Amino acid sequence: MRSFLNHTFFLFVCILASDCFAGELIINLGNQDKSGTLMLALYDNPEDYENSVKKEKQSEVGVLAGIEAYIESQKLSQFTLDLPDGSYAIALFIDLNGNKKIDKNFLGIPKEQYGFSNNAMGTLSAPTFEQAQFTVAGVTVQNINLK
């Protein structure tokens, strides 16, 4: 009887765990023209997203998941994240010089490649959470072309 209860409990935990991470996000990055460190942040909270993209140095505060990885210049890079179904927004850039911030010229225009989910573009600034927002439900793909 005890063995049956242990097996039942184990099965129950497995089912709960599979429901917690029911989504899979596949991120395809295109148009990368220089090698550098990918600094990708995934947000599920509009306020945390807005606070982060308005700063010059990306903050880890409010980041639900992130990727920091050196990637070579190539036509397409692919990354996969397992996460719960829900609404998210992605902000990313390719850090060329290792200072962990997006470098800009004197006009405030980024000198390093960047991108947002949905290939969203703001008007003279980063896009809003609503513009970059997408829903993960099962397997979801985000194709982001770097600018």
KAHUNOR-V699554 format. One record per helix or strand of 3 or more residues. SS is the DSSP state (H for helix, E for strand). FROM is the first residue (numbers start at 1). TO is the last residue. If there is no record, write none. Layout:
ss from to
SS FROM TO
SS FROM TO
//
This chain:
ss from to
H 2 20
E 23 30
E 36 43
H 46 53
E 65 71
E 76 83
E 86 95
E 114 116
H 117 119
H 129 132
E 134 136
E 139 145
//
